[in-house]
Amino acid sequence: MTSKFIAIVAGVGPGTGASVARKFAKAYPVVLLARNPENFESLAKEINSSGGKALGISTDISDSGSVKNAVEAIKKEFGSDVAAAAAIFNASGGFLRKPFLELPEDVFSKSLDVSAKGGFLFSQATLPLLLKGVEQKSEHPPALIFTGATASVKSNAFMASFATGKWALRALSQSLAREYGPQGVHVSHAIIDGVIDIPRTKEWLKDLGPEAKLSADGIANDYWWLHTQPKTNFTWEIDLRPAVEKW
């Protein structure tokens, strides 16, 4: 791995985060951020053993001190002048369907802490590295990509906590796109409208067939497509869904 630029993925798990990390690891050293090391340890080993480079850092994306420590670890590993080609925010504050009057305050707060505050902290931490990527003329415009959801634009009943966090993240991404696009950083928001095919959802939608769920690898391919768009064709928002999904 000879690239002088890195890619950073926050919210690494067995689905989208892992697929995105594998995709970007083909071009860049990748930094894997997750609160639980179990979510990145095997993936980092897989990437490192296959000729890539991966650094896993245990990080609570909703805690400013933890995020600061992650940046320090990145600079210790790659140098104080490290530049980023891509930063992907895939963290989420949890998915809980519950009647509003039965919704605990801590559940509501967690969604805001991870999706909204976490997105804020991640962006403040990575944008200086992405701007360095612009200065150092990375092959593709440095990209800051946020993973959204159906709830980013459609707040259904019993989804008050999850949707509030996701709506806030979408608003943040749009503001950053308008501020940093002219500076050469491509900020995008992806609405993942459907169930992702991961081990946890193996039994879901079985009666609709294998194409009823989103492919995590397919999402990663779309994120790479966003990353490789030229400055003349920046896409702020895309929405992805299986063909059978009702929308």
C-alpha positions in Angstrom: 0.0 0.0 0.0 1.8 3.1 -1.3 -0.9 5.8 -1.1 0.0 8.8 1.0 -3.7 9.4 1.6 -5.9 7.5 4.0 -9.6 6.7 4.2 -11.5 6.8 7.6 -14.6 4.8 8.3 -16.6 5.4 11.4 -19.2 2.8 12.4 -17.5 -0.4 11.3 -19.6 -3.5 11.7 -20.5 -6.6 9.8 -22.5 -4.8 7.1 -22.0 -1.5 5.3 -19.1 -0.3 7.4 -17.1 -3.5 6.6 -17.9 -3.5 2.9 -17.0 0.2 2.6 -13.7 -0.4 4.4 -12.8 -3.3 2.1 -13.7 -1.3 -1.0 -11.6 1.8 0.0 -8.8 -0.4 1.3 -8.0 -1.4 -2.3 -6.8 2.2 -2.9 -5.9 3.6 0.5 -4.8 2.6 4.0 -8.0 2.6 6.1 -8.7 3.6 9.6 -11.6 1.7 11.2 -13.4 3.4 14.0 -15.9 1.5 16.3 -16.7 1.6 20.0 -16.4 -2.1 20.3 -13.0 -3.5 19.1 -14.7 -6.8 18.2 -16.3 -4.9 15.3 -13.0 -4.1 13.6 -10.4 -6.6 14.8 -11.1 -9.4 12.3 -11.7 -7.0 9.5 -8.4 -5.2 10.2 -6.6 -8.6 10.2 -8.3 -9.5 6.9 -7.2 -6.3 5.2 -3.7 -6.4 6.5 -3.2 -10.0 5.6 -4.3 -9.5 2.1 -1.8 -6.7 1.2 -3.7 -3.7 2.4 -3.3 -1.6 5.5 -5.9 -1.1 8.2 -5.7 0.5 11.6 -8.5 -0.1 14.1 -9.1 2.4 16.9 -11.7 1.9 19.6 -13.7 5.2 19.4 -16.9 6.5 20.9 -17.9 8.8 18.1 -20.3 10.7 20.3 -17.5 11.7 22.8 -15.2 14.6 21.9 -12.3 13.3 23.9 -12.5 9.8 22.3 -12.6 11.4 18.8 -9.7 13.6 19.7 -7.7 10.5 20.9 -8.5 8.8 17.6 -7.1 11.7 15.6 -4.0 11.6 17.7 -3.6 7.9 17.1 -4.0 8.5 13.3 -1.3 11.1 13.3 1.0 8.9 15.4 0.6 6.1 12.8 0.6 8.1 9.6 2.4 11.3 10.5 1.3 14.7 11.6 0.8 15.9 8.1 -1.5 13.0 7.1 -4.1 13.8 4.5 -7.4 12.0 3.9 -8.9 11.0 0.6 -12.2 9.9 2.1 -14.1 9.9 5.4 -17.3 7.9 5.8 -19.7 8.3 8.7 -21.7 5.1 9.1 -22.4 5.3 12.8 -26.0 5.1 14.0 -27.7 5.7 17.4 -29.7 2.5 17.3 -33.0 1.5 15.8 -35.9 1.1 18.3 -39.6 1.1 17.4 -41.5 2.3 20.5 -44.7 4.4 21.1 -43.6 8.0 21.8 -45.0 8.2 25.3 -43.1 5.0 26.2 -39.8 6.3 24.7 -37.1 6.7 27.4 -35.1 9.9 27.4 -31.8 8.1 27.2 -32.9 6.3 24.0 -33.8 9.6 22.4 -30.6 11.2 23.6 -28.5 8.3 22.2 -29.8 8.8 18.7 -29.0 12.5 18.8 -25.6 11.9 20.5 -24.4 9.3 17.9 -26.1 10.5 14.7 -26.1 14.3 15.2 -23.4 15.0 17.7 -21.3 12.1 16.4 -21.6 13.4 12.8 -20.6 16.9 14.0 -17.5 15.6 15.9 -16.5 13.3 13.1 -16.8 16.1 10.5 -14.7 18.5 12.6 -12.1 15.9 13.1 -11.8 14.8 9.5 -12.4 17.9 7.4 -8.9 19.3 8.2 -7.5 16.1 6.9 -9.7 16.2 3.8 -8.7 19.8 3.1 -5.1 18.6 3.2 -6.1 16.0 0.6 -7.3 18.9 -1.6 -4.0 20.8 -1.0 -1.9 17.7 -1.8 -4.0 17.0 -5.0 -5.4 13.6 -4.3 -6.4 11.7 -7.4 -10.1 12.0 -6.6 -11.8 14.9 -4.8 -11.6 14.1 -1.1 -15.0 12.9 0.0 -17.0 13.1 3.2 -19.9 10.6 3.0 -22.7 10.2 5.5 -24.9 7.1 5.7 -28.6 8.0 6.1 -31.8 6.0 6.2 -35.4 6.0 5.2 -35.9 7.8 8.5 -33.7 10.7 7.2 -36.6 11.9 5.1 -39.7 10.0 6.3 -40.4 9.8 10.0 -42.9 7.0 10.6 -44.9 6.3 13.8 -42.8 4.8 16.6 -39.6 6.1 15.0 -39.2 9.4 16.8 -35.8 8.8 18.3 -34.1 7.2 15.2 -35.6 9.7 12.8 -34.7 12.8 14.8 -31.1 11.8 14.8 -31.1 10.9 11.1 -32.9 14.1 10.1 -30.3 16.1 12.0 -27.4 14.3 10.3 -28.9 15.0 6.9 -29.2 18.7 7.7 -25.6 18.7 8.8 -24.4 17.1 5.6 -26.3 19.6 3.4 -24.8 22.5 5.3 -21.3 21.0 5.0 -21.8 20.3 1.3 -22.6 23.9 0.6 -19.6 25.2 2.6 -16.9 22.7 1.6 -17.9 21.8 -2.0 -16.5 25.1 -3.3 -13.3 24.2 -1.4 -12.9 20.9 -3.2 -14.3 18.5 -0.6 -17.2 16.4 -1.9 -19.8 16.0 0.9 -22.5 13.4 0.2 -25.5 11.9 2.0 -26.8 8.5 1.1 -30.4 7.5 2.0 -30.4 3.7 2.5 -34.0 3.0 2.0 -34.5 -0.7 2.9 -33.1 -3.6 4.9 -29.4 -4.3 4.4 -28.4 -8.0 3.8 -26.3 -8.7 6.9 -26.2 -11.7 9.3 -28.6 -10.0 11.7 -31.3 -9.7 9.0 -30.8 -13.2 7.5 -34.4 -14.2 8.3 -36.0 -11.0 7.3 -38.0 -10.7 4.1 -37.3 -14.3 3.1 -40.6 -14.6 1.4 -39.7 -11.8 -1.1 -36.6 -13.5 -2.4 -32.8 -12.8 -2.3 -33.2 -9.4 -4.0 -35.4 -7.9 -1.4 -32.5 -6.6 0.7 -29.8 -4.1 -0.1 -26.3 -5.4 -0.8 -23.7 -4.0 1.5 -21.1 -4.4 -1.2 -23.4 -2.6 -3.6 -23.6 0.3 -1.2 -19.8 0.4 -1.0 -19.6 0.5 -4.8 -21.9 3.5 -4.8 -19.8 5.2 -2.1 -16.8 4.7 -4.3 -18.6 6.1 -7.3 -19.4 9.2 -5.2 -15.8 9.5 -4.2 -14.6 9.3 -7.8 -16.9 12.0 -9.2 -15.1 15.0 -10.6 -15.6 18.5 -9.2 -17.8 19.3 -12.2 -20.3 16.6 -11.1 -20.7 16.6 -7.3 -23.8 14.7 -6.1 -25.0 15.7 -2.7 -27.6 13.0 -2.1 -28.5 9.6 -3.5 -31.1 7.2 -2.4 -30.6 3.4 -2.7 -33.3 0.7 -2.4 -34.1 -2.8 -3.7 -36.4 -2.9 -6.7 -39.2 -4.4 -4.6 -39.1 -1.8 -1.9 -42.2 0.3 -1.6 -41.5 4.0 -1.4 
